[in-house]
């Protein structure tokens, strides 16, 4: 069977095909131009935001802290997994605006005269008191509590609803910003001090061994690399054999691992926190040592205990030292001893 198509129909078909191709080509070019324009607008807005954020306050992820009620209360997700999630979240604030990555909301700072009024339930308040104290050394009990309050039209939208508490709030204290708890972890960001110049040779006072050791011991330093590099620089004895031999004479039967150098500003005296490993046991011992050059002036000791294995201590700015009876679950609850560093480098027990 033969299909006959007259010339007029054939010309019309050709015309239709050519017109369609031209239309699709123009539409494709227009779409391509539209995509390019959208990409340029996005790039321009991103550049503008980056430039603007240079003038704004930056908040960096500081710590994820899981408060355990007892030895059987274990997290369902690891700290490393939580950190990997929140490292992707960038926060900037101006006087009245907050950027969460590329999303923006206006905000206000509000204050409750007493922290208990911020929490809906008494047990939530009691839990918060312990969490802030043990995780961040912040006392909120019977104290005023400030918080960020987002624009009511924004806080119910993602991403703000994902990271801020119900009502669009986030507690703010001591340059710390606390987002909504995630899988039982407190999520803490810290305002970046753009004028701060860290002295990578010293740890500033107050220095609390419990916090330094839990965040920045050798096998966990990578989780908090910036924090540990800036706030808790450590030094290994392999690089100072003379100091190592002098300490071995004063601290026998211990494997010297590393030490923190404290900024005490005592003339001709340096103070270090020595972390050791017991040769016969799995635990490590802590020693506070005063030096003059590489010579050992004194080691903080007490006749009631031969080392501070079951204790953490805090060297304060006034050079007093609180030694805590600490089982790791409830740090800094009970002060067992108090010492003082004298100008000659000796330790004196004052309590």
Long-range contacts (C-beta under 8 A, 24 or more apart in sequence): 46-102, 49-99, 49-102, 53-92, 53-99, 55-94, 56-92, 56-93, 56-94, 56-99, 57-92, 57-93, 57-94, 57-191, 57-192, 58-91, 58-92, 58-191, 58-192, 58-194, 59-91, 59-92, 59-93, 59-177, 59-189, 59-190, 59-191, 59-192, 60-189, 60-190, 60-192, 60-226, 61-86, 61-87, 61-89, 61-187, 61-188, 61-189, 62-176, 62-188, 62-189, 62-190, 62-227, 63-135, 63-136, 63-186, 63-188, 63-215, 63-224, 63-227, 64-182, 64-185, 64-186, 64-187, 64-188, 65-131, 65-135, 65-136, 65-185, 65-186, 65-188, 66-184, 66-185, 66-186, 67-127, 67-130, 67-131, 67-134, 67-135, 67-184, 67-186, 68-329, 70-329, 71-329, 75-183, 75-184, 75-185, 76-183, 76-184, 77-183, 77-185, 79-185, 79-223, 80-223, 82-182, 82-183, 82-185, 82-187, 83-223, 85-182, 86-179, 86-182, 86-187, 89-163, 91-177, 91-189, 98-148, 98-150, 100-159, 100-160, 100-163, 101-159, 103-159, 103-160, 105-150, 105-151, 105-154, 105-155, 105-160, 105-168, 106-150, 106-151, 106-154, 107-148, 107-149, 107-150, 107-151, 108-148, 108-149, 109-146, 109-147, 109-148, 109-149, 109-172, 110-146, 110-147, 110-149, 110-169, 111-144, 111-145, 111-146, 111-147, 112-144, 112-145, 112-146, 112-147, 113-144, 114-142, 114-143, 114-144, 114-145, 115-140, 115-141, 115-142, 115-143, 115-144, 115-145, 116-142, 117-145, 118-145, 118-147, 118-169, 118-171, 131-186, 132-173, 133-332, 134-330, 134-331, 134-332, 135-186, 135-188, 136-174, 136-176, 136-186, 136-188, 137-208, 137-211, 137-332, 138-173, 138-174, 138-176, 140-173, 145-171, 145-173, 146-171, 146-172, 146-173, 147-171, 147-172, 148-172, 148-177, 163-187, 198-230, 198-231, 199-263, 200-229, 200-230, 200-233, 201-233, 201-261, 202-233, 202-261, 202-262, 202-263, 203-231, 203-232, 203-233, 203-260, 203-261, 203-262, 203-263, 204-231, 204-263, 205-262, 205-263, 205-264, 205-315, 205-316, 205-317, 206-314, 206-315, 206-316, 206-317, 207-260, 207-262, 207-273, 207-314, 207-315, 208-312, 208-313, 208-314, 208-332, 209-273, 209-286, 209-312, 209-313, 209-314, 210-312, 210-324, 210-326, 210-328, 210-331, 210-332, 212-260, 212-273, 213-275, 213-286, 213-312, 217-275, 218-257, 218-258, 232-260, 233-260, 233-261, 234-258, 234-259, 234-260, 235-259, 235-260, 235-261, 240-294, 242-294, 243-291, 243-294, 246-294, 246-295, 246-296, 247-274, 247-289, 247-296, 249-296, 250-289, 250-296, 250-299, 251-276, 251-287, 251-299, 253-278, 253-279, 254-278, 254-279, 254-285, 255-279, 257-284, 259-289, 262-315, 264-315, 264-319, 264-341, 266-319, 266-341, 266-343, 266-345, 267-343, 268-292, 269-297, 269-343, 269-344, 269-345, 271-315, 271-341, 273-315, 278-309, 283-309, 284-309, 285-309, 286-311, 286-312, 286-313, 288-313, 288-315, 288-321, 288-347, 290-341, 290-345, 290-346, 290-347, 291-345, 292-345, 297-344, 297-345, 297-346, 298-345, 298-346, 298-347, 299-347, 300-339, 300-347, 301-347, 302-337, 302-349, 311-336, 315-341, 320-350, 321-347
